[in-house]
């Protein structure tokens, strides 16, 4: 079945990129790319408290980058790849627009360069 991703709103993208702006949250996302983990497992590589990790997880959850569930007394987090895919789509579109702009700039500069006489040609004209 083909799944069509809904367009992200500007506010959604603000939340997503804001969440990814923090190194700790990016580290958590990278860890969750390997598989789901508990809050304690996610906190292990960082020298911050469990409540601080929980706050980071709330930011990631609000940005729809992760989902969380509770199994008994353990809270587990799992990466939500749909949000990352929509961010990648947005970035690819932006990259394409920038590449087209740079291509137009290159064409324009090439035209300007070909229209200007070279220094050698100017010197030859000065000798006549």
Secondary structure as GFF3:
##gff-version 3
##sequence-region A 1 128
A	DSSP	alpha_helix	10	20	.	.	.	ID=ss1
A	DSSP	alpha_helix	23	34	.	.	.	ID=ss2
A	DSSP	beta_strand	37	38	.	.	.	ID=ss3
A	DSSP	alpha_helix	39	43	.	.	.	ID=ss4
A	DSSP	alpha_helix	50	62	.	.	.	ID=ss5
A	DSSP	beta_strand	66	71	.	.	.	ID=ss6
A	DSSP	beta_strand	74	79	.	.	.	ID=ss7
A	DSSP	alpha_helix	81	115	.	.	.	ID=ss8
A	DSSP	alpha_helix	119	127	.	.	.	ID=ss9
###
